[in-house]
């Protein structure tokens, strides 16, 4: 898995979210970009969930072993104002589904269970509500010397 870590984790996150959120969201995709700039340019159907792999970091543990951490963000976007956030298919319900699908799960991979770092509102206006849920995980990578 280490050779294709990003793709493997990305596919596993998408599959877990699809299984949990299938009836709640209309767009579920991986994403790398500027969501604020793309909010009006992309053809996302709402509610939308975007998965953005942010970074991986390595920390040497022994001469041939590293702890490799991976961070990613789940963006939840709904069209509508504050009242829409509380509806069944609103942002709070979708975030609860994201937590159910990911938090403390290893997604069937050789990873530490996913850790929820934080959830935060990024935009709340009359047109859109956008929240971000930040997660991290880690694995041990051994190299043969």
Buried (B, 14 or more C-beta within 10 A) or exposed (E): EEEEBEEBBBBBBBEBBEEBBEEBBEBBEBBEEEBEEEBEEBEBEBBBBBBBBEEBEEEEEEEEEBBBBBBBBBBBBBEBEEEBBEEEBBBBBBBEBBBBBBEEBEBEBEBBEBBBEEBEEBBBEEEBBBBBBBBBBBBBBEEEE
